[in-house]
């Protein structure tokens, strides 16, 4: 089964179009380096929690929205090599100060697929 990279990040709502532009460009880079699919999702029905929630996890501020993303790879080996190549790709070299979100509050990780229906 496939291997999944996932992340959750808070994006200032005013930066939605800038985020979509950068996410679209990054998706192409990941696909050029072996990703099968990239899905970016803007929060629509994401409740605030008291103990845990997506907004709490990324310290979402009132003027921000949660973005949930996953990247599907054929397997872990392809992901490891593809992610290394993608991060070295000139198209991914952005000034962190000019990104439309705070990368320090991003939650990310890699996951083995266990159910795929």
Helices and strands as residue ranges (DSSP letters): E 3-12, G 13-15, H 16-32, E 35-42, H 54-57, E 64-73, H 76-88, G 90-92, G 96-98, G 103-105, E 107-112
